[in-house]
Amino acid sequence: MTIEQEKRVVERMIRLYCRKYEKNQTLCSACKALLDYAHLRLSRCKYGDAKPTCRLCPIHCYRPDRRKQMQQVMRYAGPRMLMYYPKDALMHLWSELMNGRNRCSY
């Protein structure tokens, strides 16, 4: 997946989490801050478009507090992505599968 695709998936996960778990109509300030932070970190990723999924990445570039927030979002939204955004979810899973096979090249 490209960085732009990763940004779209992360944004959809955060929006899904905020809308369904937190019951907000629009992004709350905490979720907006997390989204901005995630986009910034993705923009600065040293792997560029060859970036593995976050779970397989050897570098954890999020601060511990933001990482904990993102883990909570991903635990909730990840499984639900198949229902709400099946194409993005399948592309993300495929990317993780392919990067998992090539993990030694990093």
C-alpha positions as CSV (number, residue, x, y, z in Angstrom):
1,M,0.0,0.0,0.0
2,T,1.1,3.5,-0.6
3,I,1.4,6.1,2.1
4,E,-1.7,7.8,0.8
5,Q,-3.6,4.5,1.0
6,E,-2.4,4.0,4.5
7,K,-3.5,7.5,5.5
8,R,-7.0,6.7,4.1
9,V,-7.2,3.5,6.0
10,V,-6.1,5.1,9.3
11,E,-8.5,7.9,8.8
12,R,-11.4,5.6,8.2
13,M,-10.5,3.5,11.2
14,I,-10.4,6.6,13.5
15,R,-13.6,7.9,12.1
16,L,-15.3,4.6,12.5
17,Y,-14.1,4.3,16.1
18,C,-15.2,7.9,16.9
19,R,-18.6,7.4,15.3
20,K,-19.5,3.9,16.5
21,Y,-17.6,3.5,19.8
22,E,-17.6,7.0,21.1
23,K,-21.0,7.8,19.6
24,N,-19.9,11.1,18.1
25,Q,-21.4,12.5,14.9
26,T,-18.2,14.2,13.9
27,L,-14.6,13.7,15.0
28,C,-14.0,14.7,18.6
29,S,-10.9,16.7,19.4
30,A,-9.0,13.7,20.7
31,C,-9.7,11.7,17.6
32,K,-8.8,14.6,15.4
33,A,-5.5,15.1,17.2
34,L,-4.8,11.4,16.8
35,L,-5.6,11.5,13.1
36,D,-3.4,14.6,12.6
37,Y,-0.6,12.8,14.5
38,A,-1.0,9.6,12.4
39,H,-0.9,11.5,9.1
40,L,2.2,13.3,10.2
41,R,4.0,10.1,11.2
42,L,3.0,8.4,8.0
43,S,4.3,11.4,6.0
44,R,7.6,11.1,7.7
45,C,7.9,7.3,7.4
46,K,11.4,6.3,6.4
47,Y,10.1,3.3,4.4
48,G,7.9,5.4,2.1
49,D,5.6,3.4,-0.1
50,A,7.4,0.2,0.9
51,K,6.1,0.7,4.5
52,P,4.9,-2.5,6.2
53,T,1.7,-2.4,8.2
54,C,2.2,-0.9,11.7
55,R,1.9,-4.3,13.3
56,L,4.8,-5.7,11.3
57,C,6.9,-2.5,11.3
58,P,10.3,-2.9,13.1
59,I,10.2,0.8,14.0
60,H,7.4,2.0,16.3
61,C,7.3,5.7,15.5
62,Y,4.4,6.7,17.7
63,R,4.9,8.1,21.2
64,P,3.8,5.6,23.8
65,D,0.5,7.5,24.6
66,R,-0.4,7.9,21.0
67,R,0.5,4.3,20.3
68,K,-1.8,3.1,23.1
69,Q,-4.6,5.3,21.6
70,M,-4.0,3.9,18.1
71,Q,-4.0,0.3,19.4
72,Q,-7.4,0.9,21.0
73,V,-8.8,2.3,17.8
74,M,-7.4,-0.5,15.7
75,R,-8.7,-3.2,18.1
76,Y,-12.2,-1.8,17.8
77,A,-12.3,-0.6,14.2
78,G,-10.0,-3.2,12.6
79,P,-12.5,-6.1,12.6
80,R,-15.4,-3.8,11.7
81,M,-13.5,-2.5,8.6
82,L,-14.6,-5.6,6.7
83,M,-18.2,-4.5,7.2
84,Y,-17.9,-0.8,6.5
85,Y,-14.9,-0.6,4.1
86,P,-14.3,-4.1,2.8
87,K,-12.0,-3.0,-0.1
88,D,-9.7,-1.1,2.2
89,A,-9.7,-3.9,4.8
90,L,-8.8,-6.5,2.3
91,M,-6.1,-4.4,0.8
92,H,-4.7,-3.8,4.2
93,L,-4.8,-7.5,5.1
94,W,-3.2,-8.4,1.7
95,S,-0.4,-5.8,2.3
96,E,0.3,-7.3,5.7
97,L,0.4,-10.8,4.4
98,M,2.8,-9.8,1.6
99,N,5.0,-7.8,3.9
100,G,5.0,-10.6,6.5
101,R,6.6,-12.9,3.8
102,N,9.2,-10.3,3.0
103,R,9.9,-9.3,6.5
104,C,13.6,-10.2,6.4
105,S,14.3,-7.7,3.7
106,Y,13.9,-4.8,6.1
